[in-house]
Amino acid sequence: MQTMSPLVRSFVAHFGEMGSRWGINRTVGQIYALIYVSPQALNADEMAEALEFSRSNVSMGLKELQAWRLVKLRHLPGDRREYFEAPADAWEIFRTLAEERRRREIEPTLSMLRNALLETPKTEEDRVAQARMRSMHDLIELMTGWFDDVQRLDSQTLAQLMKMGAKVQKLLEFTGKVKPAPSRLER
């Protein structure tokens, strides 16, 4: 791999900084960004050289990206090295991230809430806490059901649906089927 162009370097640096806000470390974010914008699959040595990271840091980052199912391993004929590529379709990446977040974060929370709701409250505090947990459980269940429906849509339909968002809200408001949430100032 040749050195990164200023455009690619800027994207990789930004993705690294954003990665820490998304719950991954900066190095993993930069590795992913480099793989994503690369026109061909890269091996770990090429990544280490381009990013000026140690080979071991790149290997650890690649393992994390594989665990998240964000990169695919490829072998090239006549080459023993492992090459990595990312899906070019941003919707596929979004779906994978959403599925992994659900599996890692939402499902354990739903499981805990289900168990908590099976308990018999012994005090008024427990009744209040359980009522709030039920509200959270119901919201998460509703959202995961919606998520399942959305995951079945193809990318083009999903993009059209998202573009319709504000129009659907206005239509529902016009027909009196929905009321807008109060603004922050009204709360």
N, C-alpha and C positions, 0 to 999 in steps of 0.2 A: 504494500500500500504506500502510495506517495503521501507527502505531507498534506494535511487538510487545507482546503481553501479557506479564506477568511469567512465566507458564508457558512461553510460546514463547521468551522471552529466556533463561530458564534452560536449556532444551533446546539452543538454539543455542550458548550459551556452553560448555556441557558438551561438545557435539559438536566444537566447535573445539579444546578442550583434548585430547580423545581423538584427534582427527585426527592430531595430532603423534605420538602413540604408534602410530598405524596406518600411518605413512609418508606422510601428506599434511600440508600446512601448515595452520595454524589457520584462516586465511582461507577456504581451500577447504572445510574441514569446516563452518564456519559458513554458508557459502553453501549447501552441500548440505542442511544441517539446515533452513534457512529454506525452501528449495524443497520439501523433503519434507513439512513440516507445513502448508504453505500449501494452503488449499482450492481455489485456482485457480492457473493458470500465472502466473508472474511475469516481468516484463522486467528487464533489467539496471539500469535507472534506479530501479525500485522496490526492488530488492535493495540497491543502493548507499545509498539513502536510509534504509532500515530498519536496515541494518547499520552505517551511518555509515562506509562504505568509499569509496575513490575509484572512479570508474567504470572506470578501467583495471584496478584490482585485481579487480573483479568480472568484467570481460571475461576476464582471464587465468585466473581460477578456473573460469569457465564452460567455457573451452577444455579445461582439465584434466578437468573432470567429463564433458565430451563424449568425450574420449579414453578415459576409463574406461567409457563407455557407461552412466553413471549418471543422466543427464538426457536428456530428449527435447526437441527444438526444435519449437515450434508457431508458426503464424502465425494471427492472428485476422483475420477479414474486415474490411476497411476500415482496418487498422492495419499500418503498415510495420515496426513494431518486432518483434523476435524475443522470443518468450516461452518459458519453460522450465518443465518439470514433471518430477517424479520418479515412478517407479512407486509406487503405493500398497501393493502387495503386498510385504511384507518378504522373503518367500521369493524373489521375482524379483530383488530387490536382492542378496540373499545369493548367488544363483546367478551373477549378473553379476560380482560381486566375486570369487567363487571362480574363475570362468573367466578373468577378467583377471589375477588373481594367478598362475594356472597358466601362462598365456601369457607373462607378463613375468618370472616367477621360476623356476617349476618346469621348463618346457620348455628354457630355456637350460642349466640345471643338468643335466638328463638328457642333453642333447646333449654337454656337456663330459664327463660320466661315460662315455657310450658311446665317445667318442673315446679317453679314457684307458684304457678296458678293452681296446681294440684294440691298445694298445702291448704290446710284449714287455718284461717287467721285466728290468732288467740287474743289479740288486743285490737283496740280501735286503730292504733298506729299501723298494725299489720293489715287491717282492712283497707285503710287509705292507701298504703303502699301497694297492696295487691290490686286495687282498682286502677292505680296509675300504671302498674305493670301490665294489666289487661289492655289498657288503652295503647300502650307501646306495642304490645304483642299484636293487637288487631291492626295497627297501622303498618307494622312490618309485614304481616301476612298479606295485607292488601297490596303493598308495594311489591312483594315478591311474586304475587300472582300477576300483577301488571308486568313485571320484569319478564316472567315466563312468556307472556303473550308477545311482548316486544322482541324477545330473543328469536321467536319463530319468523319474524318478518325479514324479508331480504333487505339489503342495504339501501336500495333505491326507494322502497316503500317506507322504510324507517326515516330516511332523509325527508321525504315528502311529509310524513306525519309530524316531524319536528318543525318543519317550516309552517305547518298549519296551526301550531300551538296557540298563538295569540288570536288567530281568526276563530278558532273553536271556542275560546273563552268568550270572545265578543258575541258570538252567535248564542251561546248559552245564556249570557247576561241579557241579550235582547229578548230571548224567549222566556226569560224569568226562571230558567232552570238552575241558575247558579247565582250566588252573590259573591262579589269579590271580597277577599279577606280585608280586614281593616288595615290601613297603613300604620306604620310604626308610630306616627304622631297621634293616631286615633286610639291606640291601645292604652 
